[in-house]
Amino acid sequence: MKTQIIIHSNFNKMIQHLNLQQTVHLQFLFGQFNSDIHCFKKDYKLFTSN
């Protein structure tokens, strides 16, 4: 759970650093980010179950 919080705070810092004003682009970015995390979690579960 701690890693998730760290990832999210780093992601927020990244957004602030980029200073993007395009909400549509941000939503797309965040959606991509969430799906990447979801895939990582699934792969990680497969890896740890073996």
C-alpha contacts under 8 A as a table, 3 or more apart, distances in Angstrom:
res1	aa1	res2	aa2	distance
1	M	4	Q	5.23
1	M	5	I	6.64
2	K	5	I	5.24
2	K	6	I	6.33
3	T	6	I	5.00
3	T	7	I	6.06
4	Q	7	I	5.11
4	Q	8	H	6.18
5	I	8	H	5.12
5	I	9	S	6.15
6	I	9	S	5.23
6	I	10	N	6.08
7	I	10	N	5.14
7	I	11	F	6.04
8	H	11	F	4.95
8	H	12	N	6.17
9	S	12	N	5.03
9	S	13	K	6.21
10	N	13	K	5.03
10	N	14	M	6.16
11	F	14	M	4.95
11	F	15	I	6.32
12	N	15	I	5.10
12	N	16	Q	6.26
13	K	16	Q	5.05
13	K	17	H	5.98
14	M	17	H	4.95
14	M	18	L	6.12
15	I	18	L	5.16
15	I	19	N	5.90
15	I	20	L	6.69
16	Q	19	N	4.79
16	Q	20	L	7.46
20	L	23	T	7.67
20	L	26	L	7.21
22	Q	25	H	5.38
22	Q	26	L	6.24
23	T	26	L	4.84
23	T	27	Q	5.99
24	V	27	Q	5.11
24	V	28	F	6.22
25	H	28	F	5.07
25	H	29	L	6.10
26	L	29	L	4.95
26	L	30	F	6.02
27	Q	30	F	5.07
27	Q	31	G	5.98
28	F	31	G	5.03
28	F	32	Q	6.14
29	L	32	Q	5.15
29	L	33	F	6.09
30	F	33	F	4.86
30	F	34	N	6.09
31	G	34	N	5.13
31	G	35	S	6.22
32	Q	35	S	5.22
32	Q	36	D	6.10
33	F	36	D	5.13
33	F	37	I	6.25
34	N	37	I	5.09
34	N	38	H	6.12
35	S	38	H	4.89
35	S	39	C	6.13
36	D	39	C	5.15
36	D	40	F	6.10
37	I	40	F	4.95
37	I	41	K	6.13
38	H	41	K	5.11
38	H	42	K	6.34
39	C	42	K	5.13
39	C	43	D	6.15
40	F	43	D	5.12
40	F	44	Y	5.92
41	K	44	Y	4.97
41	K	45	K	6.11
42	K	45	K	5.15
42	K	46	L	6.32
43	D	46	L	5.12
43	D	47	F	6.08
44	Y	47	F	4.94
44	Y	48	T	6.05
45	K	48	T	5.16
45	K	49	S	5.96
46	L	49	S	5.30
46	L	50	N	6.63
47	F	50	N	5.77
